[in-house]
Amino acid sequence: MRRRLGVGLALACRLPNGKVAAYVYGPTDVDEATRLMYPDGVRYSFPIELREGAEVGRLRAKLLSILRHHVKSIRKAQELLK
């Protein structure tokens, strides 16, 4: 927000315990903010129907995070979802 590039807030899924999972994303530079059409503020994304999700422990979450950064097909899929 300090760089005035905008922030994205999106609902991701509904967990089995009834809670809702969300994520926050901030573009890395002006080009990315422009390409993703981020406003100078907050961009919200709330799907009408949430997917069902599953909770994972810290170890699995860390492993998924590492894989996300190193597997090219996962990065491409994430870019398409932005």
HELIX and SHEET records of a PDB file:
HELIX    1   1 VAL A   30  ARG A   35  1                                   6    
HELIX    2   2 ARG A   58  HIS A   70  1                                  13    
HELIX    3   3 LYS A   72  LEU A   81  1                                  10    
SHEET    1   A 3 VAL A  20  TYR A  25  0                                        
SHEET    2   A 3 VAL A   7  ARG A  14 -1                                        
SHEET    3   A 3 VAL A  42  SER A  45  1                                        
SHEET    1   B 3 VAL A  20  TYR A  25  0                                        
SHEET    2   B 3 VAL A   7  ARG A  14 -1                                        
SHEET    3   B 3 ARG A  51  GLU A  52  1                                        
END                                                                             
